[in-house]
Amino acid sequence: MTVFSELRMRPATAAPSGWNASTTARLVISGAAIFLLLVGANLATPLYPLLQANLGLSSLEVTAAFASYVLALVGTLLLAGHWSDHIGRRAALLVAVLTGLAGGWIFAEAATLAALCAGRALQGMAVALATGASAAALRELLPSRPEWASRFTLLASSGGVAAGPVIGGLLSLLPGPTTAPYVVHSLLLAGLLVPLYLVRARPAIMAPAVSRPMHALAPRRPSVSRQARGAFWLASGVGFLSFAVFGFSLSLAPGYFAQVLGTDSRPLIGVLAGLPLAASALSQLVTVRGRLTLPAGLAVLGVSVILLGAAGAWHSPLLLVAAAIAAGLGQGLAFRIVFNDVADKVEPARHAQIISTVYVITYLGSAVPVLGLGWASAAFGMAPAVQGFVLLCGAAALGLSAWTFAAIVVRRRK
């Protein structure tokens, strides 16, 4: 079956052709797709202060450029989060990679805020198309090890977001600091098209009706089965909160960290911005069991976020690094538990659709609070706005920790 047949949702008419890749190779391809797309989407993090100076952007305009990525991602998840169930995982990932290549090129050549937003929006669409497809593909490739499928999903996604700022900062030292990172990344992303095109695709999990195949791609109203509803809302709440923290780290935090440390080193700023995401990714390799892991992870996240604000007020680089790492570890442990829980309770035929819906709410945490932070920074100054933001996020995390702990106690008494 060719990619074009998959996109037209036509059944295979001949014997399967192409590279009959092993399960390991398919795992690598699926994980690499979402990893590289998220790297590309976050290459700009350490470049924002430079872009802000070159283009004369305000703090609010910087957050608008960041939010255009998130809003496009959320919109595409709502409209097309279920597509890979019908066109197949391989076709969805290939379209995502092509869209990501276009977005990176436009962003790299942007000379206006509108062009920046357009490039970021295409990157958001690419990540959205790959999110459900990659998560569902990893789940299907590891049917007997669902927890490790969730770990690989979060490791690839968190790792990509964490690596993006670091790689962007390092590559910005090359000639053309705002374009060189995207040239190198585009070469790697284009290379991924080769195995995606050659690999023998597996049939779509939900073949559409032959008479009306395109009807299957129509937008769906978000819905969750009754048995997965509680897990869905808890995962969405934890995701919204944690991505609000990550959204801050990837948008205004580079400028804030530069002020705290008194530095303009883009590699250093990129490392600091990616620390929470890197710690979150590495936490997927650690096995921590016990009923109290979820409330404990949320408590660590809450305290650490508050300490991020304290580090800025006290101008303490050591506390800044420690708090960033601890916040990522707490988030990673907590989100893995709730993500795995909802994935276990969702019926396989709707896995991509429901996981995409979880990410709709999760990624809104990267847009709505961060836009509010950008407005507050313009109105009151960056330092007061950041202090208020971290206090709100910290209090919300501690509140969720207390609520989940109380729920565990109640279940034990029954």
matplotlib code that plots the C-alpha trace (Angstrom):
import matplotlib.pyplot as plt

x = [0.0, 1.5, 1.2, -1.1, -3.5, -3.5, -4.3, -7.2, -8.2, -8.2, -7.8, -4.7, -5.2, -1.9, 0.4, 2.1, 5.2, 7.9, 10.3, 8.9, 10.6, 11.0, 9.1, 12.2, 12.7, 9.0, 9.4, 12.4, 10.6, 7.4, 9.4, 11.8, 9.0, 7.4, 10.8, 12.2, 9.0, 9.1, 12.8, 12.0, 9.1, 11.3, 14.5, 13.3, 13.2, 16.8, 16.4, 13.4, 15.5, 17.5, 14.3, 12.7, 15.6, 16.0, 12.3, 11.4, 8.9, 7.3, 6.9, 3.2, 4.2, 6.7, 4.0, 1.7, 4.2, 4.6, 0.8, 0.1, 2.0, -0.1, -3.5, -2.8, -1.8, -5.0, -7.2, -5.6, -5.9, -9.7, -10.2, -7.7, -6.7, -8.5, -7.2, -4.5, -7.2, -8.5, -5.6, -3.0, -0.2, 2.5, 0.6, -0.3, 3.4, 4.6, 2.2, 3.2, 6.9, 6.2, 4.2, 6.9, 9.5, 7.3, 6.8, 10.5, 11.4, 8.9, 9.9, 13.6, 13.0, 10.5, 11.0, 7.7, 5.5, 2.9, 5.5, 6.7, 3.2, 2.6, 5.7, 4.8, 1.3, 2.5, 4.8, 1.9, -0.2, 2.7, 3.0, -0.7, -0.9, 2.0, 0.8, -2.1, -0.5, 2.8, 1.2, -1.2, 1.6, 3.7, 0.8, 0.0, 3.7, 3.8, 0.4, 1.7, 3.6, 1.2, 3.2, 6.3, 4.4, 3.3, 6.9, 8.2, 5.5, 6.3, 10.1, 10.0, 7.7, 9.3, 12.8, 12.1, 10.7, 13.8, 16.3, 15.0, 16.1, 19.6, 20.1, 18.8, 21.1, 24.2, 23.4, 22.7, 26.5, 26.9, 26.7, 23.1, 22.0, 18.3, 18.5, 21.3, 19.3, 16.5, 18.8, 20.4, 17.1, 15.4, 18.1, 17.5, 13.7, 13.9, 16.0, 13.2, 11.0, 13.0, 12.2, 8.6, 8.1, 9.8, 8.3, 5.4, 2.4, 0.0, -3.7, -5.7, -7.4, -10.8, -11.3, -13.9, -16.9, -16.0, -18.9, -18.0, -14.3, -13.7, -16.6, -14.4, -12.1, -14.8, -14.3, -15.6, -17.2, -14.8, -16.3, -15.0, -16.5, -17.9, -15.2, -12.4, -14.0, -12.5, -9.0, -9.4, -10.2, -7.5, -4.9, -6.2, -6.0, -2.4, -1.4, -2.9, -1.0, 2.3, 2.3, 1.5, 4.9, 6.6, 5.0, 6.6, 9.9, 9.8, 8.5, 9.3, 11.6, 14.7, 14.5, 13.7, 16.6, 18.9, 18.0, 18.4, 21.9, 23.0, 24.0, 23.2, 24.6, 22.0, 23.4, 23.2, 19.7, 18.6, 19.9, 18.1, 14.9, 15.0, 15.9, 12.4, 11.5, 14.8, 14.1, 10.6, 11.9, 14.5, 11.9, 10.3, 13.3, 12.8, 10.3, 8.6, 5.6, 3.2, -0.2, 1.3, 3.4, 0.9, 0.2, 3.9, 4.9, 2.4, 3.6, 7.2, 6.0, 4.2, 7.0, 9.6, 7.6, 7.4, 11.1, 11.7, 10.2, 12.2, 15.4, 14.7, 13.9, 17.1, 19.2, 20.3, 21.5, 21.9, 18.4, 17.1, 18.8, 17.7, 14.1, 13.9, 15.1, 12.8, 9.8, 10.4, 10.9, 7.7, 5.7, 7.1, 6.2, 2.7, 1.8, 3.0, 0.7, -2.4, -1.5, -1.0, -4.3, -6.4, -4.6, -5.4, -9.1, -9.7, -10.9, -8.2, -10.4, -10.5, -7.0, -5.6, -8.8, -9.0, -5.2, -5.4, -8.3, -6.2, -3.5, -6.0, -6.5, -2.9, -1.5, -4.1, -2.0, 0.9, -1.2, -3.9, -1.8, 1.2, -0.7, -2.0, 1.6, 2.7, -0.1, 0.9, 4.5, 3.7, 1.4, 3.4, 6.9, 8.4, 9.5, 6.2, 4.3, 6.5, 6.2, 2.4, 2.5, 4.6, 2.6, -0.6, 0.9, 2.5, -0.8, -2.7, -0.2, -0.4, -4.2, -4.2, -1.8, -4.1, -7.1, -5.5, -4.2, -7.7, -9.1, -6.6, -7.5, -11.2, -10.6, -8.6, -11.4, -14.0]
y = [0.0, 3.4, 6.6, 8.0, 5.0, 5.5, 9.2, 8.3, 5.6, 3.0, -0.7, -2.4, -4.1, -6.0, -7.9, -5.8, -4.1, -2.0, -2.4, -5.0, -3.2, -5.0, -3.9, -2.1, -0.2, 0.9, 2.0, 4.1, 5.7, 6.5, 8.0, 9.8, 11.5, 13.2, 13.8, 15.7, 17.7, 18.8, 19.7, 21.9, 23.5, 24.5, 25.5, 29.2, 29.2, 30.7, 32.8, 34.8, 37.5, 37.9, 37.9, 40.4, 42.8, 42.3, 42.7, 45.2, 42.9, 43.4, 40.7, 40.4, 39.9, 37.2, 35.3, 35.8, 34.1, 31.3, 31.0, 30.8, 27.5, 26.2, 27.4, 25.9, 22.7, 22.6, 23.4, 20.7, 18.2, 19.0, 18.8, 16.1, 14.2, 11.1, 11.0, 8.4, 6.0, 6.1, 6.9, 4.9, 5.9, 6.0, 8.4, 10.7, 10.9, 11.6, 14.5, 15.8, 15.8, 17.6, 20.2, 20.6, 21.2, 24.0, 25.6, 25.6, 27.2, 30.0, 30.7, 30.8, 33.4, 35.5, 39.2, 40.2, 39.1, 37.7, 35.5, 34.3, 33.4, 31.6, 29.5, 28.6, 27.7, 25.2, 23.7, 23.4, 21.6, 19.2, 18.3, 17.8, 15.5, 13.4, 13.4, 11.0, 8.9, 8.4, 7.6, 5.1, 3.5, 3.0, 1.5, -0.9, -1.9, -2.8, -4.4, -6.5, -3.6, -0.6, 1.2, 1.2, 2.4, 5.4, 5.9, 5.9, 8.4, 10.8, 10.3, 11.1, 14.1, 15.6, 14.8, 16.6, 19.7, 19.7, 19.1, 21.8, 24.9, 23.3, 22.4, 25.8, 27.6, 25.7, 26.0, 29.7, 30.1, 29.3, 32.1, 33.2, 32.5, 32.6, 30.5, 28.0, 25.9, 25.4, 24.5, 21.7, 20.5, 20.5, 18.1, 15.7, 15.9, 15.4, 12.3, 10.8, 11.0, 8.1, 5.4, 6.7, 6.3, 2.9, 1.2, -1.2, 0.4, -1.5, -1.2, 1.6, 0.5, 1.9, 1.5, 4.1, 3.2, 2.6, 4.8, 7.8, 7.5, 11.3, 11.4, 9.6, 12.7, 15.1, 16.9, 14.9, 16.2, 15.4, 12.6, 10.1, 6.8, 6.6, 4.3, 6.6, 9.9, 10.3, 9.4, 11.7, 14.8, 14.1, 13.6, 16.8, 18.8, 17.7, 18.2, 21.7, 22.8, 21.2, 22.6, 26.1, 25.8, 24.4, 27.1, 29.7, 28.0, 28.0, 31.5, 34.3, 32.3, 32.8, 36.5, 36.2, 33.7, 36.0, 38.8, 36.6, 35.4, 38.5, 36.7, 36.8, 33.3, 31.6, 28.1, 28.6, 30.1, 27.2, 24.7, 26.4, 26.6, 22.9, 21.7, 21.1, 19.2, 17.2, 16.2, 15.2, 13.1, 11.3, 10.5, 8.2, 5.9, 5.6, 3.2, 4.6, 2.7, 3.3, 4.9, 8.1, 8.7, 10.9, 13.3, 13.3, 14.2, 17.1, 18.3, 18.4, 20.2, 22.8, 23.6, 23.6, 26.1, 28.5, 28.1, 29.1, 32.5, 32.7, 32.0, 35.0, 37.2, 36.1, 36.0, 32.5, 30.4, 27.3, 27.4, 28.2, 25.0, 22.8, 24.0, 23.6, 20.0, 19.1, 20.7, 18.5, 15.3, 15.9, 16.7, 13.6, 11.2, 12.6, 13.0, 9.5, 8.0, 9.8, 9.5, 5.7, 5.4, 7.1, 5.2, 1.9, 2.7, 3.9, 1.5, 0.7, 1.9, 5.4, 5.6, 8.3, 10.4, 10.4, 10.9, 13.8, 15.3, 15.0, 16.9, 19.6, 20.5, 19.9, 22.2, 24.9, 25.2, 26.4, 29.1, 30.7, 31.2, 32.2, 34.8, 36.1, 36.2, 38.1, 40.7, 41.0, 41.5, 44.3, 45.9, 45.4, 44.4, 40.9, 40.3, 41.0, 39.1, 36.0, 36.0, 36.0, 33.3, 30.9, 31.4, 30.6, 27.5, 26.3, 26.7, 24.9, 22.0, 21.7, 21.8, 19.0, 17.1, 17.4, 16.4, 13.2, 12.3, 12.7, 10.5, 7.8, 8.0, 7.7, 4.7, 2.9, 3.3, 1.8]
z = [0.0, -1.0, 1.0, -1.6, -1.3, 2.5, 2.2, -0.2, 2.3, -0.5, 0.4, -0.8, -4.2, -4.3, -2.1, 0.6, -0.5, 1.0, 3.9, 6.4, 9.4, 12.7, 15.8, 17.1, 13.9, 13.9, 17.5, 16.6, 13.6, 15.5, 18.5, 16.2, 14.3, 17.4, 18.9, 15.9, 15.4, 19.0, 18.7, 15.7, 17.5, 20.4, 18.6, 18.9, 22.7, 23.3, 20.1, 21.4, 23.1, 19.8, 17.7, 20.1, 19.6, 15.9, 15.1, 17.9, 19.5, 22.9, 25.6, 24.6, 21.0, 21.9, 23.8, 20.8, 18.6, 21.1, 21.6, 17.8, 17.8, 20.7, 19.4, 15.9, 17.7, 19.7, 16.8, 14.7, 17.5, 17.6, 13.9, 12.9, 16.1, 14.9, 11.3, 11.9, 13.0, 9.4, 7.1, 9.1, 11.4, 8.7, 6.5, 9.3, 10.5, 6.9, 6.4, 9.9, 8.9, 5.6, 7.5, 10.1, 7.3, 5.9, 9.3, 10.1, 6.8, 7.2, 10.8, 9.9, 7.1, 9.0, 9.1, 10.7, 13.6, 11.2, 9.5, 12.8, 13.8, 10.5, 10.8, 14.4, 13.5, 10.8, 13.4, 15.8, 13.1, 12.5, 16.1, 16.4, 13.5, 14.9, 18.6, 18.4, 15.6, 17.4, 20.8, 19.2, 17.1, 20.2, 22.0, 19.2, 18.9, 22.6, 23.3, 26.2, 27.8, 28.0, 30.7, 28.7, 25.7, 27.8, 29.0, 25.4, 24.4, 27.2, 26.8, 23.1, 23.6, 26.8, 25.4, 22.2, 23.9, 26.3, 23.6, 21.3, 23.4, 24.0, 20.4, 19.3, 21.6, 20.4, 16.7, 17.1, 17.5, 13.8, 11.2, 10.8, 14.4, 13.7, 10.5, 11.1, 13.7, 11.2, 8.3, 10.3, 11.7, 8.3, 7.0, 9.8, 9.5, 5.7, 6.3, 8.3, 5.2, 3.7, 6.2, 6.6, 2.9, 2.6, 5.6, 4.9, 6.5, 8.7, 7.9, 9.5, 12.7, 11.6, 7.9, 6.6, 4.6, 0.9, -0.3, 1.9, 2.9, 3.4, 5.9, 8.4, 8.5, 9.5, 12.9, 15.8, 19.0, 21.8, 23.9, 26.5, 27.6, 31.1, 32.4, 31.3, 32.2, 35.7, 34.5, 31.5, 33.5, 36.1, 33.3, 31.6, 34.7, 35.6, 32.0, 31.8, 35.0, 34.1, 30.6, 31.9, 33.8, 30.7, 28.5, 30.8, 30.6, 26.8, 26.1, 28.6, 30.9, 28.6, 29.1, 32.8, 33.3, 31.4, 33.8, 36.9, 35.8, 34.1, 30.9, 27.2, 26.4, 24.2, 24.9, 28.6, 28.3, 26.2, 28.8, 31.6, 29.7, 28.8, 32.3, 33.5, 30.3, 30.4, 34.0, 33.1, 30.2, 32.3, 35.0, 32.5, 32.9, 36.6, 38.1, 41.2, 42.5, 45.3, 45.8, 47.0, 43.9, 42.2, 45.2, 46.0, 42.4, 42.4, 45.7, 44.5, 41.3, 43.4, 45.8, 43.1, 40.9, 43.9, 44.5, 40.8, 41.7, 44.9, 42.9, 40.7, 43.7, 45.4, 42.2, 43.1, 40.1, 42.2, 43.5, 39.9, 38.6, 41.5, 41.4, 37.6, 37.8, 40.7, 39.0, 35.9, 38.0, 39.9, 36.8, 34.9, 37.7, 38.2, 34.5, 33.6, 36.2, 35.0, 31.3, 31.7, 33.6, 30.9, 28.1, 29.9, 30.2, 26.6, 24.0, 21.3, 18.4, 19.9, 21.3, 19.0, 19.3, 23.1, 23.7, 21.2, 23.3, 26.5, 24.7, 23.6, 27.2, 28.1, 25.4, 26.3, 29.5, 27.3, 25.7, 27.9, 31.1, 29.1, 27.2, 30.6, 31.8, 28.7, 29.3, 33.0, 32.1, 29.7, 32.3, 35.6, 34.5, 34.1, 37.7, 39.4, 36.7, 37.1, 40.9, 40.6, 38.0, 39.9, 43.1, 41.2, 39.6, 42.8, 44.7, 42.0, 42.1, 45.9, 45.7, 43.3, 45.4, 48.5, 46.4, 45.0, 48.5, 50.0, 47.2, 48.0, 51.7, 51.0, 48.7, 51.4, 53.9, 51.7]

ax = plt.figure().add_subplot(projection="3d")
ax.plot(x, y, z, "-o")
ax.set_aspect("equal")
plt.show()
